[in-house]
């Protein structure tokens, strides 16, 4: 069984910072990628940050220069540092594991973390 578990998040004032963490655990043979998405009620989920196949980072335009994604592939862990937060960053943030191959030979096309609420407010 594979789990994707997030931690971090909470309430922060505008201009503040947070770090989100995500770990994929279980009988994992390989994971193609780990990335971060967010969703505001009533709107579609959108990708915030991830990696290209070459290992470069990619970000949605509104968070460039403020958010940083990093990973520890050996530990199937991905982080998202959020800095200079704005009220528009308020959302539920989700970690996604893409193409997860298990020891039992099963491949999950994607697995999502439980989501964590980030609220930016004074």
Buried (B, 14 or more C-beta within 10 A) or exposed (E): EBEBEBEBBEEBEEEEEBBBBBBBEEEBEEBBBBBBBBBEEEEEBEBBBBBEEEEEBEBBEEBEEBBBBEBEEEEBBBBBBBBEBEEEBBBBBBBBBBEBBBEEEEEBEEBBBEBBEBBBEE
